[in-house]
């Protein structure tokens, strides 16, 4: 199964933010869209990614003043991305090894989607369920 298959199932909508926006604005977007991370775009170029965890860590270290800081101060950069042609299993390994939960999907330098570790796990479960049903039918026909 490929990332393209996953995007066909979940959709390709991505919430983004500009690097100069405030952390307060970021938090409003995270809440409004019910997501855990936003891709940071500057003139349609991916320059970073920022998650709830980035904000929580900075709040702990620097206090409430971080809420007025620009997104560019807290975002992770450079961003690890994938393509629609990448196998889901390989992306699951990368996310696990590198301990991140969100990965932008890029085609020809253009953002075309985002996948989360939850999306990857759900896709793998759907595949396992499909395989199980297929094996059950095969076994029942042979008996």
Helices and strands as residue ranges (DSSP letters): H 3-10, E 16-17, H 23-33, E 37-42, E 45-51, H 52-62, G 64-68, H 71-74, E 81-82, H 88-98, E 102-107, E 110-116, H 117-142
